[in-house]
Amino acid sequence: MTQKPNQRGATRESIKATKHHLPTQTSFQPGKYFRQHQATLTESFVRLINYPLASMMTVMVIAIALSLPGGLYVLLKNVQSVTDQWEQQSVITLYLFPNLEDTQALALSHKLSAQADVASVEYISKEEGLRYFERSSGYEQIMSSLPENPLPIVLRVIPQEIVDITTLSSLQALRDQLASQKEVEYAELDAQWLQRLANILSFGQRFVYALSVLLVIAVLLIVGNTIRMAVESRRDEVLVMKLVGATDAYIRRPFLYMGLWFGVLGGVFAALCILLLSWWVSAPAERLIDLYQSGFELQTFNADEVVLCLTISAFVGVFGAWIAVNRHITNIELQ
């Protein structure tokens, strides 16, 4: 099998370079070992720079694939933060019978306040309820034309426990116990919607986990295919390294570092995409928060989550490169 002049020259250069960098059979020298890895790491990055368009396209595809589950994670984190604030505001509202006297309602209020599982009780008289309804509904003239106040006395019972999903059953039991009072016509637990919200959040979390797994597999395939093409483009160089006695671990090293660079750069751009998206939606989100007079603050990736994103993306890049290069190097045999 003959080679063209330029191929023979490239092969000669590969042999010289490989002989120069091949590890010798001497005692282990940590300084030299780490210098070899540093040189390989730098060389693999230089190879990416030499093909900027192809490298950038691969990095951006990885970044988009990683930013989708990351963005959904940030969304779920904000929703969970909002619900944590709402949960603490939930109360049990008791609507008393309309013909109940004020003295009886006050006696019930003092009785409920003495219970161990009740933090406080807010007494809302018929007049206070009517004034609030007129202000909120705008039907002052209609309500004033009525012969008598149709609204009942209302007791707002604040439970001792902070309302969340785990305490919802005990709060429902408290609601039933309060509803059994002879003065109470109807009792409403404002936190019942939490059960439906918990199911929605559970579905959202599982959806994010499933999507994350699928997109991580997609990143593995992207990195693996890119490394496979890199191995094929350097097939002659791999043959030369095998000819002069290089081990498979030594041959794999530059390709693994290339996968590392793809993973790290993809993770960096994914984190930047999520941070930019959070900044872009922060202004309208803050205006919406101000309308509801809430103390909620929009959350995004913190430092720990950025580090976790980079770690996962780097691991996925190295693992995808290892799968591809381990398979293709073993298929390259000496001619």
C-alpha positions in Angstrom: 0.0 0.0 0.0 1.6 3.2 -1.1 1.2 6.7 0.3 1.3 10.0 -1.3 4.3 12.3 -0.4 2.3 14.6 1.9 0.8 11.6 3.7 4.2 10.0 4.2 5.5 13.3 5.6 2.5 13.6 7.9 3.0 10.0 9.1 6.8 10.7 9.7 5.9 13.7 11.8 3.3 11.7 13.7 5.9 9.0 14.5 8.4 11.6 15.8 5.8 13.3 17.9 4.4 10.1 19.3 7.9 8.7 20.1 8.6 12.0 21.9 5.4 11.9 24.0 5.1 8.2 24.7 5.5 7.3 28.4 8.7 5.4 29.1 8.9 2.2 31.2 10.6 3.9 34.1 9.4 4.6 37.6 6.3 6.8 38.0 7.1 10.5 38.1 4.1 12.6 39.2 5.4 15.9 37.8 6.1 14.4 34.4 2.8 12.6 34.4 0.8 15.8 35.1 2.8 17.7 32.6 1.8 15.2 29.9 -1.9 15.5 30.8 -1.6 19.3 30.8 0.0 19.2 27.4 -2.7 16.9 26.1 -5.4 19.1 27.6 -4.0 22.2 25.9 -3.5 20.3 22.6 -7.1 19.1 22.6 -8.4 22.7 23.1 -6.2 24.0 20.3 -7.7 21.4 18.0 -11.2 22.7 18.8 -10.0 26.3 18.1 -8.6 25.1 14.7 -12.2 24.2 13.7 -14.2 27.0 15.2 -17.4 26.7 13.3 -17.8 22.9 13.8 -16.8 23.2 17.4 -19.1 26.0 18.2 -22.1 24.3 16.5 -21.5 21.2 18.7 -21.1 23.3 21.8 -24.3 25.2 21.2 -26.3 22.1 20.5 -25.1 20.7 23.8 -25.8 24.0 25.5 -29.4 24.1 24.2 -30.0 20.4 25.2 -28.8 21.2 28.7 -30.5 24.5 29.1 -34.0 23.1 28.6 -34.1 20.9 31.7 -32.1 23.6 33.6 -34.7 26.3 32.7 -37.6 24.0 33.7 -35.8 23.3 37.0 -35.5 27.1 37.7 -39.3 27.5 36.9 -40.2 24.7 39.3 -38.0 26.2 42.0 -39.8 29.6 41.7 -43.2 27.9 41.7 -42.2 26.0 44.8 -41.0 29.2 46.5 -44.3 30.9 45.8 -46.3 28.0 47.2 -44.2 28.0 50.3 -45.3 31.6 51.0 -48.9 30.8 50.2 -49.0 27.8 52.5 -48.2 29.9 55.5 -51.2 32.2 54.8 -53.8 29.4 54.7 -56.6 29.6 57.3 -59.8 27.8 58.3 -62.8 30.1 57.7 -65.9 29.4 59.8 -69.3 30.8 58.6 -71.7 31.0 61.6 -75.5 30.7 61.4 -77.1 34.1 60.4 -79.3 34.2 63.5 -76.5 33.7 65.9 -76.0 36.5 68.5 -72.7 38.4 68.9 -72.3 37.1 72.4 -72.5 33.5 71.3 -70.1 34.1 68.5 -67.6 35.8 70.8 -67.9 32.9 73.3 -67.1 30.5 70.5 -64.1 32.6 69.4 -62.7 32.5 72.9 -63.3 28.8 73.2 -61.5 28.1 69.9 -58.6 30.4 70.8 -57.9 28.2 73.9 -57.4 25.1 71.8 -53.8 23.9 71.5 -53.9 23.4 67.8 -55.2 26.9 67.1 -52.8 29.9 67.0 -55.4 32.7 66.9 -58.9 33.5 65.9 -60.0 36.6 64.0 -63.5 37.8 64.7 -65.3 39.4 61.7 -68.7 40.9 62.6 -71.6 41.3 60.3 -70.9 45.0 59.9 -67.2 44.5 59.1 -68.1 41.8 56.6 -70.6 44.1 54.9 -68.2 47.0 54.7 -65.5 44.8 53.2 -68.0 43.3 50.7 -69.1 46.8 49.6 -65.5 48.0 49.1 -64.5 44.9 47.1 -67.6 44.4 45.0 -68.7 48.1 44.4 -72.3 47.3 45.1 -72.7 49.9 47.9 -76.1 51.2 46.7 -77.6 47.7 46.2 -76.4 46.5 49.6 -77.7 49.7 51.3 -81.1 49.1 49.9 -81.5 45.7 51.6 -83.8 45.6 54.7 -81.1 43.8 56.8 -77.5 42.6 56.6 -77.6 39.1 55.0 -73.9 38.3 55.8 -73.1 36.0 58.8 -70.5 36.4 61.5 -67.2 34.9 60.3 -64.3 33.5 62.3 -60.9 33.1 60.6 -59.0 30.4 62.5 -55.3 30.4 62.0 -53.9 26.9 62.7 -50.9 26.4 65.0 -49.1 24.4 62.3 -47.7 25.9 59.2 -49.8 24.5 56.4 -48.0 22.3 53.9 -48.7 19.0 52.1 -47.6 16.8 55.0 -49.9 18.5 57.6 -52.9 18.8 55.2 -54.6 15.7 56.6 -54.3 16.9 60.2 -55.7 20.3 59.2 -58.6 18.6 57.4 -59.3 16.8 60.7 -59.2 20.2 62.5 -61.6 21.7 59.9 -64.0 18.8 60.5 -63.8 19.2 64.2 -64.5 23.0 64.0 -67.4 22.3 61.5 -69.0 20.1 64.1 -69.6 23.0 66.4 -73.3 23.8 66.8 -72.7 27.5 66.0 -71.0 26.8 62.7 -73.0 26.5 59.5 -70.0 25.9 57.1 -66.3 25.5 57.5 -63.8 26.1 54.6 -60.1 25.1 54.6 -58.3 27.5 52.4 -55.4 25.0 51.9 -57.4 22.3 50.2 -56.0 23.5 46.9 -52.6 22.5 48.0 -53.4 18.9 47.3 -54.1 19.7 43.7 -51.1 21.9 43.5 -48.9 19.1 45.0 -50.0 16.7 42.3 -49.3 19.3 39.6 -45.8 19.9 41.0 -45.1 16.2 41.3 -46.1 15.8 37.6 -43.8 18.7 36.7 -40.9 17.3 38.6 -41.2 13.9 37.0 -41.6 15.5 33.6 -38.4 17.5 34.2 -36.5 14.4 35.3 -37.7 12.4 32.3 -36.8 15.2 29.9 -33.4 15.6 31.6 -32.6 11.9 31.1 -33.6 12.1 27.4 -31.6 15.2 26.8 -28.5 13.8 28.6 -28.7 10.8 26.3 -29.0 13.2 23.4 -25.8 14.9 24.6 -24.0 11.6 24.9 -25.0 10.8 21.3 -23.8 14.2 20.1 -20.5 14.0 21.8 -20.0 10.4 20.8 -20.7 11.1 17.1 -18.3 14.1 17.2 -15.5 12.1 18.8 -16.2 9.2 16.4 -15.6 11.6 13.5 -12.5 13.0 15.2 -11.1 9.4 15.6 -11.8 8.7 11.9 -10.1 11.9 10.8 -7.0 10.9 12.8 -7.1 7.2 11.8 -3.5 7.3 10.3 -2.2 9.0 13.5 -3.8 6.3 15.7 -2.3 3.6 13.5 1.1 5.2 13.9 0.8 5.4 17.7 -0.1 1.7 17.7 2.8 0.9 15.5 5.3 2.5 17.9 3.8 0.8 20.9 1.3 3.3 22.4 -1.3 1.9 24.7 -5.0 2.3 24.2 -5.2 4.5 27.3 -2.6 6.8 25.9 -4.4 7.0 22.5 -7.8 7.6 24.3 -6.4 10.5 26.3 -6.7 13.4 23.8 -10.2 12.3 22.7 -11.4 12.2 26.3 -10.0 15.7 26.9 -11.8 16.8 23.8 -15.1 15.4 25.2 -14.3 17.2 28.5 -13.9 20.5 26.6 -17.2 19.9 24.8 -19.0 19.2 28.0 -17.6 22.1 30.0 -18.1 24.6 27.2 -21.6 23.3 26.7 -22.4 23.6 30.4 -21.0 27.2 30.5 -23.2 28.3 27.6 -26.2 26.5 29.1 -25.7 28.3 32.4 -25.4 31.6 30.6 -28.6 30.9 28.6 -30.5 30.2 31.8 -29.1 33.3 33.5 -29.9 35.5 30.5 -33.4 34.1 30.3 -33.9 34.8 34.0 -32.7 38.4 33.6 -34.9 38.9 30.5 -38.1 37.8 32.3 -37.2 39.4 35.7 -38.7 42.9 34.8 -42.2 41.7 33.9 -42.1 39.2 36.7 -41.3 42.0 39.2 -44.1 44.1 37.9 -46.5 41.2 38.4 -45.2 40.6 41.9 -45.8 44.3 42.8 -49.4 44.1 41.7 -50.0 41.3 44.2 -47.9 43.1 46.9 -45.9 39.9 47.5 -42.4 39.7 49.0 -41.5 36.9 46.5 -38.1 37.3 44.7 -37.4 35.7 41.4 -34.8 33.0 41.7 -32.3 31.7 39.2 -29.2 29.5 39.2 -27.0 30.1 42.3 -23.3 29.3 42.5 -23.7 25.8 43.7 -26.2 25.0 40.9 -23.9 26.5 38.3 -21.0 24.2 39.6 -23.4 21.2 39.5 -24.4 22.0 35.9 -20.7 22.2 34.8 -19.9 19.0 36.7 -22.7 17.1 35.1 -22.0 18.4 31.6 -18.3 17.7 32.0 -19.0 14.1 33.1 -21.5 13.6 30.3 -18.9 14.9 27.8 -16.1 12.6 29.1 -18.4 9.6 29.3 -19.7 10.1 25.8 -16.2 10.5 24.4 -15.0 7.3 26.3 -17.8 5.2 24.8 -17.1 6.4 21.3 -13.3 6.3 21.4 -13.1 3.0 23.2 -15.3 1.4 20.5 -13.5 2.8 17.5 -9.9 2.5 18.6 -10.3 -1.2 19.1 -11.6 -1.5 15.6 -8.5 0.2 14.1 -6.0 -2.6 13.4 -2.5 -2.3 12.2 -2.2 -2.7 8.4 
